[in-house]
């Protein structure tokens, strides 16, 4: 199975944007990518990210080959 690397940028209450790398299939729903990144951020030490899907920037950046 071929997976893709996605970058998901989440704006936070401190005015910064936090970017997370998410590995998922090419046809993964964007909402799933958003929630994966948001939950990762929410469990970290950073200020709270906005939980608004429309505020996130999601971009595909590459592919990962499983051996």
C-alpha positions as CSV (number, residue, x, y, z in Angstrom):
1,X,0.0,0.0,0.0
2,X,1.3,3.4,-0.9
3,X,0.9,6.2,1.7
4,X,1.3,9.9,1.2
5,X,2.9,12.5,3.4
6,X,0.6,15.4,4.2
7,X,1.4,18.7,6.0
8,X,-1.4,20.0,8.2
9,X,-0.9,23.5,9.5
10,X,-3.1,24.5,12.5
11,X,-3.4,28.1,13.7
12,X,-3.2,28.5,17.5
13,X,-4.5,31.0,20.0
14,X,-0.9,32.4,20.4
15,X,-1.0,33.6,16.8
16,X,1.4,31.0,15.5
17,X,0.8,28.2,13.0
18,X,1.9,24.7,14.0
19,X,2.6,22.2,11.2
20,X,2.3,18.5,11.6
21,X,3.3,15.7,9.2
22,X,0.6,13.1,8.8
23,X,1.1,9.8,6.8
24,X,-2.1,8.5,5.2
25,X,-3.3,7.1,1.9
26,X,-3.8,9.4,-1.0
27,X,-7.6,9.1,-0.8
28,X,-7.7,9.8,3.0
29,X,-10.5,12.2,3.9
30,X,-9.1,15.7,4.7
31,X,-11.1,15.7,7.9
32,X,-9.3,12.6,9.1
33,X,-5.9,14.3,8.4
34,X,-7.1,17.4,10.3
35,X,-8.2,15.5,13.4
36,X,-5.0,13.4,13.4
37,X,-2.9,16.6,13.5
38,X,-5.2,18.4,15.9
39,X,-5.1,15.5,18.4
40,X,-1.3,15.3,18.2
41,X,-1.1,19.1,18.9
42,X,-3.7,18.9,21.7
43,X,-1.6,16.3,23.5
44,X,1.6,18.4,23.2
45,X,2.9,21.3,25.3
46,X,1.9,24.1,22.9
47,X,-0.9,26.6,23.2
48,X,-4.3,25.4,22.1
49,X,-4.9,25.2,18.4
50,X,-8.2,26.3,16.8
51,X,-10.4,23.2,16.2
52,X,-11.8,24.7,13.1
53,X,-11.4,22.6,10.0
54,X,-11.7,25.6,7.6
55,X,-8.8,27.3,9.4
56,X,-6.3,24.5,8.7
57,X,-4.1,24.3,5.6
58,X,-3.6,20.7,4.3
59,X,-1.2,19.9,1.6
60,X,0.2,16.7,0.1
61,X,4.0,16.7,-0.1
62,X,5.2,13.3,-1.0
63,X,4.8,9.6,-1.1
64,X,6.1,6.8,1.2
65,X,6.8,3.3,-0.1
66,X,6.3,0.4,2.3
67,X,8.9,-2.3,1.9
